[in-house]
Amino acid sequence: MNKLQVVLGTIVLGAALVGCSNTDALQKQVDALSAKVDTLASDVEGLKADHAKLANDVAVAKSEADRANQRLDNLSVKYKK
């Protein structure tokens, strides 16, 4: 019984060492995923900048539209039939 445990322990330990020593493929996958995450992060930053610019443009257009509507309202108040 003890010999069987020693043999099984040796096999398990050997398999664990072999499995841990070959990490090149795993490292390549991690590097590829890291590159993709970096690309996505830069894309998100670009989209945030675009969103901020568009929000500013919308605010300017809204203020111009409000000003134009106020002018039209003032014209209609002055106009009498």
FIKOLZA-1660 file (N, C-alpha, C; in steps of 0.1 Angstrom, whole numbers, plus 5000, padded with zeros to 4 digits):
% residues 81
   i   px   py   pz ch aa at
   1 5008 4988 5000  A  M  N
   1 5000 5000 5000  A  M CA
   1 5009 5013 5000  A  M  C
   2 5019 5013 5008  A  N  N
   2 5028 5024 5008  A  N CA
   2 5036 5026 4995  A  N  C
   3 5039 5015 4989  A  K  N
   3 5046 5016 4976  A  K CA
   3 5037 5022 4966  A  K  C
   4 5024 5019 4966  A  L  N
   4 5015 5024 4957  A  L CA
   4 5013 5039 4959  A  L  C
   5 5013 5044 4971  A  Q  N
   5 5012 5058 4974  A  Q CA
   5 5024 5065 4969  A  Q  C
   6 5036 5060 4971  A  V  N
   6 5048 5066 4967  A  V CA
   6 5049 5067 4952  A  V  C
   7 5044 5057 4945  A  V  N
   7 5044 5057 4930  A  V CA
   7 5034 5067 4925  A  V  C
   8 5022 5067 4931  A  L  N
   8 5012 5077 4927  A  L CA
   8 5017 5091 4930  A  L  C
   9 5023 5093 4941  A  G  N
   9 5028 5107 4945  A  G CA
   9 5039 5111 4935  A  G  C
  10 5047 5102 4931  A  T  N
  10 5058 5106 4922  A  T CA
  10 5052 5109 4908  A  T  C
  11 5042 5102 4904  A  I  N
  11 5036 5104 4891  A  I CA
  11 5029 5118 4891  A  I  C
  12 5022 5121 4902  A  V  N
  12 5014 5133 4903  A  V CA
  12 5024 5145 4904  A  V  C
  13 5035 5144 4911  A  L  N
  13 5045 5154 4912  A  L CA
  13 5052 5156 4899  A  L  C
  14 5055 5146 4892  A  G  N
  14 5061 5147 4879  A  G CA
  14 5052 5154 4869  A  G  C
  15 5039 5150 4869  A  A  N
  15 5029 5156 4860  A  A CA
  15 5028 5171 4863  A  A  C
  16 5028 5174 4876  A  A  N
  16 5027 5189 4880  A  A CA
  16 5039 5197 4875  A  A  C
  17 5051 5191 4876  A  L  N
  17 5063 5198 4872  A  L CA
  17 5063 5200 4857  A  L  C
  18 5059 5190 4849  A  V  N
  18 5059 5190 4835  A  V CA
  18 5048 5201 4830  A  V  C
  19 5037 5201 4837  A  G  N
  19 5026 5210 4833  A  G CA
  19 5030 5224 4836  A  G  C
  20 5037 5227 4847  A  C  N
  20 5041 5240 4850  A  C CA
  20 5053 5246 4842  A  C  C
  21 5061 5237 4837  A  S  N
  21 5073 5241 4830  A  S CA
  21 5070 5246 4816  A  S  C
  22 5059 5242 4810  A  N  N
  22 5056 5246 4796  A  N CA
  22 5046 5257 4796  A  N  C
  23 5050 5269 4798  A  T  N
  23 5040 5280 4799  A  T CA
  23 5042 5290 4787  A  T  C
  24 5050 5287 4777  A  D  N
  24 5053 5296 4766  A  D CA
  24 5040 5299 4759  A  D  C
  25 5032 5289 4756  A  A  N
  25 5019 5291 4748  A  A CA
  25 5010 5300 4757  A  A  C
  26 5009 5297 4770  A  L  N
  26 5001 5305 4778  A  L CA
  26 5006 5319 4779  A  L  C
  27 5018 5321 4780  A  Q  N
  27 5024 5335 4780  A  Q CA
  27 5021 5342 4767  A  Q  C
  28 5021 5335 4756  A  K  N
  28 5018 5342 4743  A  K CA
  28 5003 5346 4743  A  K  C
  29 4995 5338 4748  A  Q  N
  29 4981 5341 4748  A  Q CA
  29 4978 5353 4758  A  Q  C
  30 4985 5353 4769  A  V  N
  30 4983 5364 4778  A  V CA
  30 4988 5377 4772  A  V  C
  31 5000 5376 4765  A  D  N
  31 5005 5388 4758  A  D CA
  31 4995 5393 4747  A  D  C
  32 4989 5384 4740  A  A  N
  32 4980 5388 4729  A  A CA
  32 4968 5395 4736  A  A  C
  33 4963 5389 4746  A  L  N
  33 4951 5395 4753  A  L CA
  33 4954 5408 4759  A  L  C
  34 4966 5410 4765  A  S  N
  34 4971 5423 4770  A  S CA
  34 4971 5433 4759  A  S  C
  35 4976 5429 4747  A  A  N
  35 4976 5439 4736  A  A CA
  35 4962 5443 4732  A  A  C
  36 4953 5433 4732  A  K  N
  36 4939 5437 4728  A  K CA
  36 4933 5446 4739  A  K  C
  37 4936 5443 4751  A  V  N
  37 4930 5452 4762  A  V CA
  37 4936 5466 4761  A  V  C
  38 4949 5467 4758  A  D  N
  38 4955 5481 4756  A  D CA
  38 4948 5488 4744  A  D  C
  39 4946 5480 4733  A  T  N
  39 4939 5486 4721  A  T CA
  39 4925 5491 4725  A  T  C
  40 4918 5483 4732  A  L  N
  40 4904 5486 4736  A  L CA
  40 4904 5498 4745  A  L  C
  41 4914 5499 4754  A  A  N
  41 4914 5510 4763  A  A CA
  41 4917 5523 4756  A  A  C
  42 4926 5523 4746  A  S  N
  42 4928 5535 4738  A  S CA
  42 4916 5539 4730  A  S  C
  43 4909 5529 4725  A  D  N
  43 4897 5531 4717  A  D CA
  43 4886 5538 4726  A  D  C
  44 4885 5533 4738  A  V  N
  44 4875 5539 4748  A  V CA
  44 4879 5554 4751  A  V  C
  45 4892 5556 4753  A  E  N
  45 4896 5570 4755  A  E CA
  45 4893 5579 4743  A  E  C
  46 4895 5574 4731  A  G  N
  46 4891 5582 4720  A  G CA
  46 4876 5584 4719  A  G  C
  47 4868 5574 4722  A  L  N
  47 4854 5576 4722  A  L CA
  47 4849 5586 4733  A  L  C
  48 4856 5586 4744  A  K  N
  48 4853 5595 4755  A  K CA
  48 4855 5610 4750  A  K  C
  49 4867 5612 4743  A  A  N
  49 4870 5625 4738  A  A CA
  49 4860 5629 4727  A  A  C
  50 4856 5620 4719  A  D  N
  50 4846 5624 4708  A  D CA
  50 4833 5627 4715  A  D  C
  51 4829 5620 4725  A  H  N
  51 4816 5622 4732  A  H CA
  51 4817 5636 4739  A  H  C
  52 4828 5639 4745  A  A  N
  52 4829 5653 4751  A  A CA
  52 4828 5664 4741  A  A  C
  53 4834 5662 4730  A  K  N
  53 4833 5672 4719  A  K CA
  53 4819 5673 4714  A  K  C
  54 4813 5662 4712  A  L  N
  54 4799 5663 4707  A  L CA
  54 4789 5669 4717  A  L  C
  55 4792 5666 4730  A  A  N
  55 4783 5672 4740  A  A CA
  55 4785 5687 4740  A  A  C
  56 4797 5692 4738  A  N  N
  56 4799 5706 4738  A  N CA
  56 4792 5712 4725  A  N  C
  57 4793 5705 4714  A  D  N
  57 4787 5710 4702  A  D CA
  57 4772 5711 4703  A  D  C
  58 4766 5701 4710  A  V  N
  58 4752 5700 4712  A  V CA
  58 4748 5712 4721  A  V  C
  59 4755 5714 4732  A  A  N
  59 4752 5725 4741  A  A CA
  59 4752 5739 4733  A  A  C
  60 4762 5741 4725  A  V  N
  60 4763 5753 4717  A  V CA
  60 4751 5754 4707  A  V  C
  61 4748 5743 4701  A  A  N
  61 4736 5744 4691  A  A CA
  61 4723 5746 4699  A  A  C
  62 4722 5741 4711  A  K  N
  62 4710 5743 4719  A  K CA
  62 4709 5757 4723  A  K  C
  63 4720 5763 4727  A  S  N
  63 4719 5777 4731  A  S CA
  63 4716 5786 4719  A  S  C
  64 4722 5783 4708  A  E  N
  64 4718 5791 4696  A  E CA
  64 4704 5790 4692  A  E  C
  65 4698 5778 4693  A  A  N
  65 4684 5775 4690  A  A CA
  65 4675 5783 4700  A  A  C
  66 4679 5783 4713  A  D  N
  66 4671 5790 4723  A  D CA
  66 4672 5805 4720  A  D  C
  67 4683 5810 4716  A  R  N
  67 4684 5824 4713  A  R CA
  67 4676 5828 4700  A  R  C
  68 4676 5819 4690  A  A  N
  68 4668 5822 4678  A  A CA
  68 4653 5821 4682  A  A  C
  69 4649 5812 4690  A  N  N
  69 4635 5811 4694  A  N CA
  69 4631 5823 4702  A  N  C
  70 4640 5828 4710  A  Q  N
  70 4636 5840 4718  A  Q CA
  70 4635 5852 4708  A  Q  C
  71 4643 5853 4698  A  R  N
  71 4642 5864 4688  A  R CA
  71 4628 5863 4681  A  R  C
  72 4625 5851 4677  A  L  N
  72 4612 5849 4670  A  L CA
  72 4600 5852 4679  A  L  C
  73 4601 5848 4692  A  D  N
  73 4591 5852 4702  A  D CA
  73 4589 5867 4703  A  D  C
  74 4600 5874 4703  A  N  N
  74 4600 5888 4705  A  N CA
  74 4594 5895 4692  A  N  C
  75 4597 5889 4680  A  L  N
  75 4591 5894 4668  A  L CA
  75 4576 5893 4668  A  L  C
  76 4571 5881 4673  A  S  N
  76 4556 5879 4672  A  S CA
  76 4549 5887 4683  A  S  C
  77 4556 5891 4693  A  V  N
  77 4549 5900 4703  A  V CA
  77 4548 5914 4698  A  V  C
  78 4558 5918 4690  A  K  N
  78 4557 5932 4685  A  K CA
  78 4548 5933 4673  A  K  C
  79 4545 5922 4666  A  Y  N
  79 4537 5922 4654  A  Y CA
  79 4522 5923 4658  A  Y  C
  80 4515 5933 4654  A  K  N
  80 4500 5933 4656  A  K CA
  80 4493 5935 4642  A  K  C
  81 4482 5928 4641  A  K  N
  81 4474 5929 4629  A  K CA
  81 4465 5940 4628  A  K  C
% end
